[in-house]
């Protein structure tokens, strides 16, 4: 009887340690992948915002105030980011047009730089999922469609907001 309890406790400890180590390794790898994806997305978003200014779509170059990984509440490995951007003279009514234009520019960026997408060959790897204003700052949700988890995240967003466009 004592031996059985000892074996059960040993197995429980071994399983617990395995789960803990596995969780730490997976979490570390996911954070590393998200950081790399954020760096790549930063390059694309900065280029797209600069092009908006170059084309006089906006009156002055935009300033990225902050860029963060969206918390992993949607699932492990989602490559979705929130940008806090200062863009002068863009009204709330113009935000859908801004989002559409950014998506177009990002698609061209992907094509020009041959950035692959997990959606389909030739499709944009970046998608502006949301654009909204808080005071003078504009928040942009940008997804890097590099894996199935991110595609499922976008599909979930579209289920929540059936009016959303630009579905992968």
Buried (B, 14 or more C-beta within 10 A) or exposed (E): EEEEEEEEEEEEEEEEEEEEEEEEEEEEEBEEBBEEBBEBBBEBBBBBBEBBBEEEBBEEBBEBEEBEBBEBEBEEBBBBBBBBBBBEEBEEEBBEEBBBBBBBBBBBBBEEEEBEBBBEEEBBBBBBBBBEBEEEBBBBBBBBBBBEBBBBBBEEBBEEEEEBEBEB
